[in-house]
C-alpha cells in the first residue's frame, strides 16, 4: 500500500469539504423532518451519515493539530518569561 503524505493544506481542504457535506446533510434532515409524512428510516440514515461526517471532521482536525508544528497558543510561562 502506498503511503500518503499529509500536509496542513490538504487536511484543511478535507475539513472544508467534510464541513460542507455536513451542512448539506443538516439541510436535508431539516427538510425531511418538516415533511408531513416523515420517512423515519431515511431520517435515521441521514443522521447516521451526519454523525460519521462529524467524527471524520474531528479526526482530521486532530491530525492537523499533530501535524502543525506551531503551538495552538502560548503557555503562561512563555507569556511572562519571553525575551
N, CA, C and O of each residue as an XYZ file, in Angstrom:
332
protein
N       0.834     -1.173      0.000
C       0.000      0.000      0.000
C       0.883      1.243      0.000
O       1.889      1.312      0.707
N       0.489      2.213     -0.801
C       1.248      3.443     -0.929
C       0.947      4.374      0.246
O      -0.209      4.551      0.628
N       1.995      4.964      0.810
C       1.818      5.896      1.918
C       1.480      7.273      1.383
O       2.065      7.728      0.400
N       0.550      7.924      2.023
C       0.178      9.287      1.663
C       0.976     10.277      2.482
O       1.298     10.027      3.643
N       1.290     11.387      1.877
C       1.924     12.474      2.602
C       0.838     13.494      2.910
O       0.189     14.023      2.007
N       0.651     13.760      4.187
C      -0.367     14.698      4.612
C       0.254     16.069      4.820
O       1.309     16.199      5.440
N      -0.400     17.069      4.302
C       0.049     18.438      4.515
C      -1.066     19.197      5.213
O      -2.237     18.834      5.091
N      -0.711     20.254      5.948
C      -1.755     21.059      6.579
C      -2.766     21.586      5.558
O      -3.962     21.662      5.840
N      -2.281     21.944      4.386
C      -3.165     22.477      3.345
C      -4.192     21.422      2.905
O      -5.373     21.733      2.750
N      -3.741     20.181      2.706
C      -4.664     19.132      2.266
C      -5.656     18.771      3.378
O      -6.821     18.479      3.104
N      -5.194     18.792      4.621
C      -6.091     18.494      5.737
C      -7.146     19.590      5.907
O      -8.307     19.296      6.189
N      -6.744     20.849      5.737
C      -7.700     21.950      5.834
C      -8.735     21.852      4.711
O      -9.918     22.112      4.931
N      -8.295     21.480      3.519
C      -9.225     21.316      2.400
C     -10.202     20.180      2.695
O     -11.389     20.280      2.381
N      -9.706     19.115      3.290
C     -10.595     17.988      3.642
C     -11.620     18.402      4.693
O     -12.789     18.027      4.607
N     -11.181     19.171      5.680
C     -12.106     19.659      6.705
C     -13.181     20.536      6.061
O     -14.358     20.430      6.405
N     -12.781     21.394      5.136
C     -13.751     22.254      4.435
C     -14.773     21.413      3.677
O     -15.971     21.690      3.730
N     -14.301     20.387      2.974
C     -15.195     19.521      2.208
C     -16.150     18.760      3.123
O     -17.351     18.695      2.860
N     -15.617     18.192      4.189
C     -16.459     17.452      5.136
C     -17.479     18.376      5.807
O     -18.628     17.986      6.014
N     -17.067     19.584      6.143
C     -17.972     20.542      6.776
C     -19.103     20.943      5.831
O     -20.254     21.070      6.250
N     -18.770     21.139      4.564
C     -19.789     21.475      3.570
C     -20.802     20.345      3.450
O     -22.008     20.589      3.420
N     -20.312     19.102      3.381
C     -21.216     17.949      3.298
C     -22.082     17.832      4.549
O     -23.254     17.465      4.462
N     -21.509     18.143      5.714
C     -22.245     18.102      6.975
C     -23.385     19.119      6.954
O     -24.506     18.808      7.357
N     -23.096     20.343      6.481
C     -24.134     21.372      6.387
C     -25.242     20.958      5.421
O     -26.423     21.178      5.689
N     -24.851     20.355      4.293
C     -25.846     19.888      3.325
C     -26.756     18.820      3.942
O     -27.965     18.813      3.710
N     -26.163     17.929      4.725
C     -26.968     16.903      5.405
C     -27.908     17.534      6.425
O     -29.047     17.091      6.575
N     -27.441     18.562      7.125
C     -28.308     19.269      8.068
C     -29.555     19.783      7.356
O     -30.668     19.654      7.866
N     -29.363     20.363      6.181
C     -30.500     20.882      5.418
C     -31.441     19.760      4.988
O     -32.661     19.901      5.066
N     -30.871     18.651      4.536
C     -31.699     17.510      4.122
C     -32.483     16.948      5.295
O     -33.646     16.572      5.146
N     -31.850     16.888      6.466
C     -32.526     16.389      7.668
C     -33.667     17.331      8.054
O     -34.761     16.878      8.391
N     -33.416     18.622      8.006
C     -34.452     19.601      8.332
C     -35.633     19.476      7.385
O     -36.789     19.515      7.807
N     -35.330     19.324      6.093
C     -36.408     19.167      5.107
C     -37.216     17.898      5.369
O     -38.444     17.901      5.293
N     -36.506     16.821      5.676
C     -37.185     15.541      5.916
C     -38.065     15.626      7.166
O     -39.177     15.098      7.188
N     -37.560     16.293      8.202
C     -38.329     16.420      9.443
C     -39.570     17.298      9.260
O     -40.562     17.128      9.969
N     -39.514     18.227      8.318
C     -40.645     19.137      8.128
C     -41.725     18.570      7.203
O     -42.803     19.151      7.072
N     -41.436     17.448      6.570
C     -42.442     16.827      5.699
C     -43.582     16.258      6.538
O     -43.360     15.789      7.655
N     -44.800     16.298      6.004
C     -45.947     15.746      6.750
C     -45.793     14.240      7.033
O     -46.140     13.764      8.114
N     -45.276     13.514      6.061
C     -45.088     12.064      6.237
C     -43.587     11.779      6.251
O     -43.010     11.358      5.248
N     -42.973     12.015      7.398
C     -41.531     11.833      7.535
C     -41.162     10.364      7.367
O     -41.776      9.480      7.963
N     -40.153     10.126      6.549
C     -39.626      8.773      6.363
C     -38.598      8.543      7.473
O     -37.455      8.989      7.373
N     -39.009      7.851      8.518
C     -38.149      7.687      9.694
C     -36.887      6.890      9.391
O     -35.832      7.158      9.966
N     -36.985      5.920      8.500
C     -35.797      5.147      8.137
C     -34.784      6.034      7.414
O     -33.590      5.994      7.712
N     -35.259      6.821      6.476
C     -34.373      7.738      5.734
C     -33.779      8.768      6.681
O     -32.600      9.105      6.568
N     -34.578      9.270      7.610
C     -34.094     10.241      8.585
C     -32.987      9.646      9.448
O     -31.986     10.303      9.730
N     -33.177      8.407      9.860
C     -32.157      7.727     10.667
C     -30.861      7.568      9.876
O     -29.777      7.780     10.420
N     -30.961      7.197      8.602
C     -29.776      7.048      7.753
C     -29.045      8.370      7.593
O     -27.817      8.417      7.675
N     -29.789      9.444      7.366
C     -29.174     10.765      7.207
C     -28.450     11.190      8.477
O     -27.351     11.742      8.420
N     -29.071     10.929      9.622
C     -28.446     11.303     10.890
C     -27.196     10.475     11.166
O     -26.219     10.998     11.703
N     -27.211      9.203     10.810
C     -26.013      8.373     10.979
C     -24.887      8.863     10.075
O     -23.725      8.904     10.481
N     -25.242      9.231      8.852
C     -24.237      9.756      7.931
C     -23.652     11.069      8.465
O     -22.447     11.304      8.375
N     -24.515     11.911      9.019
C     -24.055     13.182      9.593
C     -23.100     12.938     10.762
O     -22.090     13.631     10.889
N     -23.412     11.955     11.621
C     -22.517     11.623     12.734
C     -21.164     11.123     12.227
O     -20.122     11.451     12.794
N     -21.188     10.335     11.167
C     -19.938      9.860     10.572
C     -19.088     11.006     10.057
O     -17.867     11.002     10.209
N     -19.740     11.990      9.447
C     -19.014     13.165      8.968
C     -18.428     13.953     10.136
O     -17.294     14.428     10.066
N     -19.202     14.090     11.205
C     -18.700     14.811     12.378
C     -17.453     14.126     12.944
O     -16.477     14.784     13.302
N     -17.504     12.796     13.016
C     -16.335     12.049     13.503
C     -15.138     12.226     12.575
O     -14.006     12.367     13.040
N     -15.380     12.217     11.280
C     -14.295     12.399     10.305
C     -13.700     13.798     10.423
O     -12.487     13.966     10.300
N     -14.537     14.797     10.658
C     -14.045     16.169     10.837
C     -13.158     16.243     12.070
O     -12.072     16.820     12.024
N     -13.617     15.664     13.165
C     -12.826     15.696     14.411
C     -11.502     14.966     14.258
O     -10.475     15.439     14.744
N     -11.515     13.828     13.592
C     -10.281     13.079     13.369
C      -9.306     13.887     12.518
O      -8.112     13.940     12.813
N      -9.811     14.506     11.478
C      -8.955     15.300     10.595
C      -8.409     16.516     11.335
O      -7.254     16.889     11.133
N      -9.222     17.142     12.192
C      -8.741     18.269     12.991
C      -7.636     17.830     13.944
O      -6.669     18.562     14.160
N      -7.779     16.640     14.510
C      -6.747     16.106     15.400
C      -5.450     15.870     14.638
O      -4.371     16.211     15.124
N      -5.552     15.291     13.449
C      -4.364     15.077     12.619
C      -3.698     16.404     12.280
O      -2.472     16.509     12.306
N      -4.489     17.401     11.967
C      -3.956     18.717     11.625
C      -3.218     19.327     12.808
O      -2.142     19.902     12.639
N      -3.787     19.207     14.000
C      -3.124     19.744     15.193
C      -1.789     19.045     15.446
O      -0.816     19.686     15.844
N      -1.746     17.745     15.219
C      -0.498     16.998     15.440
C       0.540     17.292     14.381
O       1.739     17.233     14.653
N       0.095     17.610     13.175
C       0.995     17.858     12.057
C       1.541     19.270     12.066
O       2.679     19.496     11.656
N       0.750     20.220     12.525
C       1.132     21.624     12.507
C       2.132     21.876     13.634
O       1.798     21.689     14.804
N       3.349     22.297     13.300
C       4.380     22.470     14.329
C       4.144     23.683     15.223
O       4.727     23.772     16.304
N       3.299     24.617     14.788
C       3.055     25.804     15.604
C       2.207     25.436     16.811
O       1.247     24.677     16.677
N       2.537     25.953     17.979
C       1.710     25.679     19.160
C       0.344     26.339     19.004
O       0.214     27.388     18.373
N      -0.658     25.714     19.582
C      -2.023     26.230     19.486
C      -2.122     27.600     20.151
O      -2.787     28.496     19.631
N      -1.472     27.764     21.282
C      -1.429     29.059     21.969
C      -0.213     29.068     22.877
O       0.339     28.022     23.217
N       0.176     30.223     23.247
C       1.342     30.344     24.114
C       0.961     30.026     25.550
O      -0.087     30.449     26.038
N       1.811     29.289     26.207
C       1.580     28.968     27.611
C       1.892     30.160     28.487
O       2.528     31.116     28.043
N       1.456     30.108     29.704
C       1.659     31.236     30.608
C       3.133     31.509     30.849
O       3.519     32.658     31.067
N       3.967     30.469     30.813
C       5.395     30.664     31.037
C       6.009     31.464     29.904
O       6.844     32.335     30.146
N       5.611     31.187     28.675
C       6.130     31.924     27.533
C       5.657     33.375     27.552
O       6.397     34.270     27.142
N       4.453     33.616     28.015
C       3.918     34.959     28.038
C       4.701     35.867     28.983
O       4.939     37.034     28.672
N       5.095     35.338     30.124
C       5.718     36.164     31.133
C       7.252     36.055     31.167
O       7.916     36.903     31.764
N       7.807     35.035     30.542
C       9.240     34.826     30.607
C       9.922     34.887     29.248
O      11.027     34.371     29.083
N       9.274     35.513     28.280
C       9.911     35.602     26.963
C      10.877     36.770     26.938
O      10.676     37.778     27.614
N      11.924     36.618     26.151
C      12.852     37.716     25.973
C      14.030     37.583     26.759
O      14.907     38.445     26.708
